[in-house]
């Protein structure tokens, strides 16, 4: 199968299945990224092609999803980073659709042995059966309070989780979590670096450090919310 054939097969799935699906749900599109504003969050989705695609004999792709809130992003980073079209990499919650559709990291593959129509059917089924209900269920920050209880892919950074808890009225839980993270941040970490030399010999270097950025970020959030860490 030629690169043009693989690209054509992918383009037909993209234009014939994926774009219509998101258009029906009133998502906006920028290249292969899709977003929809719902209440105080933005639902995000994108298609990620494998970096190992040869385009000569195989083309693999997967689906990423996420939930974005500008306040969480701003307070987590400590600065305003406005965007009118957030991507999944900007989201405070990020996951792969395969987590829900296949209970694992799912990649769709096009090659000379696969039937493009069957791949298209699988994509359509996964979007309708798993992604649509997910986006229907979680349309606000308040809805997302249930998310970590039901799903394994709750990928908040510690800073994002602190802000999320405080924004959603989970103040006491947020304070406890902040103080727990502060203790972790203050604990020195030991790392062993191994250097391998020609001839099979090696040398181990041990170093201990404290992540000052981690400490500074938590102290900044504590000051913002008027919380005494110690």
FENDAJO-V305232 format. One record per residue. N is the residue number from 1. RES is the residue in one small letter. SS is DSSP state (~ for helix, > for strand, _ for the rest). PHI is phi as a letter, one per 30 degrees, with the letter a starting at -180 (* if undefined). D_CENTER is the distance of its C-alpha to the mean C-alpha in whole Angstrom. Layout:
n->{N & N}
res->{RES & RES}
ss->{SS & SS}
phi->{PHI & PHI}
d_center->{D_CENTER & D_CENTER}
//
This chain:
n->{1 & 2 & 3 & 4 & 5 & 6 & 7 & 8 & 9 & 10 & 11 & 12 & 13 & 14 & 15 & 16 & 17 & 18 & 19 & 20 & 21 & 22 & 23 & 24 & 25 & 26 & 27 & 28 & 29 & 30 & 31 & 32 & 33 & 34 & 35 & 36 & 37 & 38 & 39 & 40 & 41 & 42 & 43 & 44 & 45 & 46 & 47 & 48 & 49 & 50 & 51 & 52 & 53 & 54 & 55 & 56 & 57 & 58 & 59 & 60 & 61 & 62 & 63 & 64 & 65 & 66 & 67 & 68 & 69 & 70 & 71 & 72 & 73 & 74 & 75 & 76 & 77 & 78 & 79 & 80 & 81 & 82 & 83 & 84 & 85 & 86 & 87 & 88 & 89 & 90 & 91 & 92 & 93 & 94 & 95 & 96 & 97 & 98 & 99 & 100 & 101 & 102 & 103 & 104 & 105 & 106 & 107 & 108 & 109 & 110 & 111 & 112 & 113 & 114 & 115 & 116 & 117 & 118 & 119 & 120 & 121 & 122 & 123 & 124 & 125 & 126 & 127 & 128 & 129 & 130 & 131 & 132 & 133 & 134 & 135 & 136 & 137 & 138 & 139 & 140 & 141 & 142 & 143 & 144 & 145 & 146 & 147 & 148 & 149 & 150 & 151 & 152 & 153 & 154 & 155 & 156 & 157 & 158 & 159 & 160 & 161 & 162 & 163 & 164 & 165 & 166 & 167 & 168 & 169 & 170 & 171 & 172 & 173 & 174 & 175 & 176 & 177 & 178 & 179 & 180 & 181 & 182 & 183 & 184 & 185 & 186 & 187 & 188 & 189 & 190 & 191 & 192 & 193 & 194 & 195 & 196 & 197 & 198 & 199 & 200 & 201 & 202 & 203 & 204 & 205 & 206 & 207 & 208 & 209 & 210 & 211 & 212 & 213 & 214 & 215 & 216 & 217 & 218 & 219 & 220 & 221 & 222 & 223 & 224 & 225 & 226 & 227 & 228 & 229 & 230}
res->{x & x & x & x & x & x & x & x & x & x & x & x & x & x & x & x & x & x & x & x & x & x & x & x & x & x & x & x & x & x & x & x & x & x & x & x & x & x & x & x & x & x & x & x & x & x & x & x & x & x & x & x & x & x & x & x & x & x & x & x & x & x & x & x & x & x & x & x & x & x & x & x & x & x & x & x & x & x & x & x & x & x & x & x & x & x & x & x & x & x & x & x & x & x & x & x & x & x & x & x & x & x & x & x & x & x & x & x & x & x & x & x & x & x & x & x & x & x & x & x & x & x & x & x & x & x & x & x & x & x & x & x & x & x & x & x & x & x & x & x & x & x & x & x & x & x & x & x & x & x & x & x & x & x & x & x & x & x & x & x & x & x & x & x & x & x & x & x & x & x & x & x & x & x & x & x & x & x & x & x & x & x & x & x & x & x & x & x & x & x & x & x & x & x & x & x & x & x & x & x & x & x & x & x & x & x & x & x & x & x & x & x & x & x & x & x & x & x & x & x & x & x & x & x & x & x & x & x & x & x}
ss->{_ & _ & ~ & ~ & ~ & ~ & ~ & ~ & ~ & ~ & ~ & ~ & ~ & ~ & ~ & ~ & ~ & ~ & ~ & ~ & ~ & ~ & ~ & ~ & _ & _ & _ & > & > & > & _ & _ & > & > & > & > & > & > & _ & _ & > & > & > & > & > & > & > & > & > & _ & _ & _ & _ & _ & _ & _ & _ & > & > & > & > & > & > & > & > & > & > & > & _ & ~ & ~ & ~ & ~ & ~ & ~ & ~ & ~ & _ & _ & _ & _ & _ & _ & _ & _ & _ & _ & ~ & ~ & ~ & _ & _ & > & > & > & > & _ & ~ & ~ & ~ & ~ & _ & _ & _ & _ & _ & _ & > & > & > & > & _ & _ & _ & _ & ~ & ~ & ~ & ~ & ~ & ~ & ~ & ~ & ~ & ~ & ~ & ~ & ~ & ~ & ~ & ~ & ~ & ~ & ~ & ~ & ~ & ~ & _ & _ & _ & _ & _ & ~ & ~ & ~ & ~ & ~ & ~ & ~ & ~ & _ & _ & _ & _ & _ & _ & _ & ~ & ~ & ~ & ~ & ~ & ~ & ~ & ~ & ~ & ~ & _ & _ & _ & ~ & ~ & ~ & ~ & ~ & ~ & ~ & ~ & ~ & ~ & ~ & ~ & ~ & ~ & ~ & ~ & _ & _ & > & > & > & > & > & > & > & > & _ & _ & _ & _ & _ & > & > & > & > & > & > & > & > & _ & _ & ~ & ~ & ~ & ~ & ~ & ~ & ~ & ~ & ~ & ~ & ~ & ~ & ~ & ~ & _ & _ & _ & _ & _}
phi->{* & d & e & d & d & d & d & d & d & d & d & d & d & d & d & c & b & d & e & d & e & d & d & d & c & i & d & c & b & b & h & c & c & b & b & b & d & b & h & c & b & c & d & b & a & a & c & c & d & d & d & c & e & c & i & c & b & a & b & c & b & b & c & c & b & a & b & c & b & d & d & d & d & d & d & d & d & i & a & d & b & d & b & c & b & d & c & d & d & c & d & d & b & b & a & c & d & e & e & c & d & b & i & a & d & c & c & c & b & c & a & d & c & c & c & e & d & d & d & d & d & d & d & d & d & d & d & d & d & c & d & e & d & d & d & d & d & c & b & a & d & d & d & d & d & d & d & d & d & c & b & d & c & d & c & d & d & e & d & d & d & e & d & e & d & d & d & c & i & c & d & d & d & d & d & d & d & d & d & d & d & d & d & d & d & d & d & d & c & c & b & c & c & c & c & c & c & e & j & j & d & b & b & c & c & c & b & c & b & c & d & d & d & d & d & d & d & d & d & d & d & d & d & d & c & i & c & d & d & b}
d_center->{33 & 33 & 30 & 31 & 31 & 27 & 26 & 28 & 27 & 23 & 24 & 26 & 23 & 21 & 24 & 26 & 23 & 19 & 21 & 23 & 21 & 19 & 22 & 24 & 21 & 21 & 18 & 19 & 18 & 18 & 18 & 16 & 13 & 14 & 14 & 16 & 17 & 18 & 20 & 18 & 14 & 13 & 11 & 9 & 9 & 10 & 12 & 12 & 15 & 16 & 18 & 21 & 22 & 25 & 26 & 30 & 29 & 25 & 22 & 19 & 16 & 13 & 10 & 7 & 6 & 5 & 8 & 10 & 13 & 15 & 17 & 14 & 13 & 17 & 18 & 15 & 16 & 20 & 20 & 20 & 17 & 18 & 17 & 18 & 15 & 12 & 9 & 6 & 6 & 8 & 6 & 7 & 5 & 2 & 4 & 7 & 10 & 13 & 12 & 14 & 16 & 17 & 16 & 15 & 13 & 15 & 16 & 19 & 22 & 24 & 28 & 31 & 31 & 29 & 30 & 28 & 29 & 27 & 24 & 24 & 25 & 22 & 20 & 21 & 22 & 18 & 17 & 20 & 20 & 17 & 14 & 17 & 18 & 14 & 14 & 18 & 18 & 15 & 17 & 17 & 16 & 19 & 18 & 14 & 17 & 17 & 14 & 14 & 17 & 17 & 13 & 12 & 9 & 9 & 7 & 9 & 11 & 14 & 15 & 12 & 14 & 17 & 17 & 15 & 18 & 21 & 20 & 20 & 23 & 23 & 25 & 26 & 23 & 22 & 25 & 25 & 21 & 22 & 25 & 24 & 21 & 24 & 26 & 24 & 23 & 27 & 28 & 29 & 27 & 29 & 27 & 30 & 30 & 32 & 34 & 35 & 39 & 41 & 43 & 40 & 41 & 38 & 37 & 35 & 34 & 33 & 32 & 31 & 28 & 27 & 24 & 25 & 22 & 21 & 24 & 24 & 21 & 22 & 25 & 24 & 22 & 25 & 28 & 26 & 26 & 30 & 29 & 31 & 29 & 32}
//
